[in-house]
Amino acid sequence: MIRREWIRWYLLLIVLSVSAGTERTARSQEGDAPDATPIAQFITVASPVDESVYGTVTTAALSLEHQAEQEGRRAILVLEITRGSSQFHQVQGLADFLASTKLSNVTTVAWIPETVIGHNAILALACNEIVMHPDAELGDIGRGETLDRVDQQFVLSIVERRLNSKVNSALALGMMDPQKVVLKIQRQIGAPGNESLDSQVVTLEELQLMLKTKAVVTRRDTLKEAGDVGTFSGAKARTFDILVVQLAETRADLADRYGLPRETMRERATVGREARARLIKIDGMIEPVLATFVKRQIERAVSFGANVLIFEIDSPGGYLTTSQDLANTIADLDPKTVRTIAYVPKQALSGAAMVALGCDEIYLHPEGLFGDAGPIEIGEGQQFQHAPEKILSPLREMQRALAEKKDRPAALAIAMADSKVLVYQVTHHQTGRTWYMTEDEIDAANGEWIKGEIVPESREDLLLTVNGERAHELKLAGPAVADMDELKKRIGVPLEIDLVPIEPTWVDQLIFFLNTRAALALLTTIAIICIVVELHVMTGLLGIISAVCFALIFWSRVMGGTAGYLEVLLFLLGLACVVLEVFVIPGFGVFGVSGGLLMVASLVLASQTFGEIGGRQADSDFARLTYTVESLSASIVVVIVMAIAMSRFLPKMPLVGRMVLTPPGYTEAGHENEPRLRPELAAQAEGDPMRTHGGLLIGDEGEAVSVLRPAGKAQISGQYVDVVSDGPFIEQGCPIRVVNVKGNLIVVRQV
């Protein structure tokens, strides 16, 4: 009975254990699956190791330790050890910290992409694991010399803590002392009849001691001869199963080895520092004015010390070259200084998708849309059509470059722009890593990748477009986030920080207004009217106002990204031609007409960009040209009407009439300023080609009644007439003499 009861309780215990295990498994599948992803951080340990490097590494490591303990997750700290020279005491402090019990929940990984010798190699020995490039070498801690005995004792104490099972004291001694011989032996252990083989790395002295104790050594391989510096390549270390746990050629390979998201292998500007985040919104169509505004916001944010830039993108696309330029501007920011993040709550399509690809990290709302970056243009009948190959080819290369720079599948980025590209899921035949490639890329890899299923979103005649969940599955973006608070948690920004979009300054608002159609028409109208009035009254003030209006037009276009030096130079050249026509070489109007055309052309060029291909809201160059010409035409019509009105009514105004220059011979009943002609001079003027309509002759003298700059009014032979100086300006009240008469043109010179 007792035995039967014992069996019953034993079976009950097994059933309860299985039930508990099943419950844990189900709970893991339901809600804990995301937490299985390790927390990871990548840091480049710059050389020389100083207090700044020490502070950065220790702060990041302790932060990971705290987060891992709080969330019950695995944490990995990847340290890229760089070549260089550091003082022993500087390396000693950091190595002692890495080997301490303070990081019980953090796995430290030393990543050696290039050869590292000298004291910096000690940091790799202090880590839990070492991963090397096959061609990189590690060791020679004393740089060809034997390390001081006290320093050797410290390094051995680090190794003896057995953080890395692939490193022992014999291997460390070989790295510190060129005269040491290091071997890997295989010896037989166990009782007779139950023998087994054991591998071990030993020095020659240790081997000799083993042989004295009758140890059975079945194999010995020399890892280092006496007199050789103790360096070991990644390939050699992997062959003898020492030093490294695995090999990796790139950071991406390293991420795949540990099952980490690619973005964790990018240097973050916030490592060891407080996150100072700024939010920049990109709404609506991406056009030059908006793009230059965003660039100014980036410059301002960085200048004020921001190290995290969050771009909240909600855009259907925009101009191709403008979007590419903005994407490159963001992509070229130093990731060690500024961390860029694209947040897409609704959509980032066409040109907006390019901008998102330029960011270090991308996070979408689960229902947010991302992709569809194919260029289109307006063809015959105002119908949208795909851009030709000469546009598509450089766009594909642009997409590839952005994706590769940020460790995203280039094939998927290209499929966003080219509907003919088919993308397949592939698996690395050695590591099992999954990726996405085109058929040409798979063939070029010579069997390195195993071709899998086609990505459904890349089927022929489809521009790849995915939502937030699918973008994460395809390794284009991070895990989908529901709102801004979840994004903050994902990127490590404290929830209490209120991310308010950077507001445009009054200068930005002014630029936006001045780039509108109404502002262009208004400023052009005011500028030309001021010129017309200035020619009548010659006060100088109206000329200044006109210059300010034109300056505002070109300044706003330059700041808006649609104008440059060419437009400004064309306008100044046109203005110079008009001045020559009016004041220097009056003739058949060649300079005047040419100058006017140049000025109009400069305004048109400054108000738009040519050669753009848009996205969903594409527009043709002709349509935008019409838009600009309509504004300028409206201004010219208004100016003509107002000029006629001013010519008719301005001279009659009581105060202004005395300032208005009237043409010689102008007569109208009741006009106070009409020239009063002597009857005898009027009679003599008939038939005399050298007389004006007022009867004046060369040599007649008088007085300037206004400043001649160079035109103005003068009193000659008792008459008030309009004259022009043949040289410098003439002040009011100076005596003058008529030196030339051509019809109504009277040329005078100061006596």
NORPENOR-V366698 format. One record per pair of residues at least 12 apart in sequence whose C-alpha atoms are under 6 Angstrom apart, sorted by the first residue. I is the first residue (numbers start at 1). GAP is how many residues later the second one is. Records with the same first field share a line. If there is no record, write none. Layout:
I: GAP + GAP
//
This chain:
38: 36 + 37
39: 36
40: 35 + 36 + 37
41: 36 + 223
42: 36 + 223
43: 36
44: 35 + 36
45: 35 + 36
47: 37
48: 37 + 38
49: 37
56: 216
59: 213
60: 212
65: 40 + 41
75: 31
76: 30 + 31 + 32
77: 31
78: 31
79: 31 + 32
80: 31
81: 31
83: 33
95: 28 + 31
99: 27
108: 19 + 20
109: 18 + 20 + 21
110: 14 + 20
111: 20 + 21
112: 20
113: 19 + 20
114: 22
115: 21 + 22 + 23
116: 22
117: 21 + 22 + 23 + 24
118: 22 + 23 + 24 + 25
119: 22
121: 18
128: 35 + 36
129: 35
130: 114
131: 113 + 115 + 116
132: 102 + 115
133: 101 + 114 + 115 + 116
134: 100 + 101
135: 98 + 99
136: 97 + 98
137: 94 + 95 + 96
138: 93 + 94
139: 36 + 91 + 92
140: 35 + 89 + 90 + 91
141: 34 + 35
142: 34
144: 85
146: 30 + 31
147: 29
156: 13
166: 76 + 77
167: 76
170: 32 + 33
174: 56
175: 55
178: 49 + 50 + 51
179: 47 + 48
180: 46
181: 22 + 23 + 43 + 44 + 45
182: 20 + 21 + 41 + 42
183: 18 + 19 + 38 + 39 + 40
184: 16 + 17 + 36 + 37
185: 14 + 15 + 34 + 35
186: 12 + 13 + 31 + 32 + 33
187: 29 + 30 + 31
188: 28
267: 69
268: 68 + 71
269: 38 + 67 + 68 + 69 + 70
276: 30 + 31 + 32
277: 29 + 31 + 32
278: 31
279: 31 + 220 + 222
280: 31 + 221 + 222
281: 30 + 31
282: 31
283: 31 + 32
284: 31
285: 30 + 32 + 33
286: 32
287: 31 + 32
288: 273
289: 271 + 272
292: 268
307: 31 + 32
308: 30 + 31 + 32
309: 31
310: 31 + 32
311: 31 + 32
312: 31 + 32
313: 31
314: 32 + 33 + 34
315: 33 + 37
316: 33
317: 32 + 33 + 34 + 35 + 298
318: 33 + 296 + 297
319: 293 + 294 + 295
320: 293 + 294
323: 28
327: 27 + 28 + 31
330: 28
331: 27 + 28
340: 19 + 20
341: 18 + 19 + 20 + 21
342: 14 + 20
343: 20 + 21
344: 20
345: 19 + 20 + 23
346: 22
347: 21 + 22 + 23
348: 22
349: 21 + 22 + 23
350: 22 + 23 + 265
353: 18
358: 44
360: 46
362: 115 + 116
363: 114 + 115 + 117
364: 104 + 116
365: 103 + 115 + 116 + 117
366: 102 + 103 + 114
367: 100 + 101
368: 99 + 100
369: 97 + 98
370: 95 + 96
371: 45 + 93 + 94
372: 44 + 91 + 92 + 93
373: 43 + 44
374: 43
375: 12 + 240
376: 239
377: 236
396: 18
399: 14 + 15
408: 68
409: 27
411: 26 + 27
415: 49
416: 47 + 48
419: 41 + 42 + 43 + 44
420: 40 + 41
422: 16 + 36
423: 14 + 15 + 31 + 32
424: 12 + 13 + 29 + 30 + 31
425: 27 + 28
426: 23 + 24 + 25 + 26
427: 22 + 23
428: 21
429: 20
468: 12
511: 45
521: 110 + 111 + 114
523: 26
525: 110
527: 19 + 22
529: 110
530: 12 + 16
531: 12
536: 124 + 125
537: 122 + 123
557: 49
562: 44 + 46 + 47
563: 43
567: 35 + 39
570: 32
571: 28 + 31
574: 21 + 24 + 25
575: 20
577: 14 + 15 + 18
578: 14 + 17
664: 57 + 58 + 80
665: 28
675: 44 + 45
676: 43
677: 17
681: 14
682: 13
692: 51 + 52
698: 40 + 41 + 42
699: 38 + 39
700: 37 + 38
701: 15 + 35 + 36
702: 13 + 14 + 33 + 34
703: 12 + 30 + 31 + 32 + 33
704: 28 + 29 + 30
705: 27 + 28
706: 26
707: 23 + 24 + 25
708: 21 + 22
709: 20
710: 14 + 15 + 19
711: 12 + 13
723: 23 + 24
724: 23
725: 22 + 23 + 24
735: 15 + 16
736: 13 + 14 + 15
737: 12
//
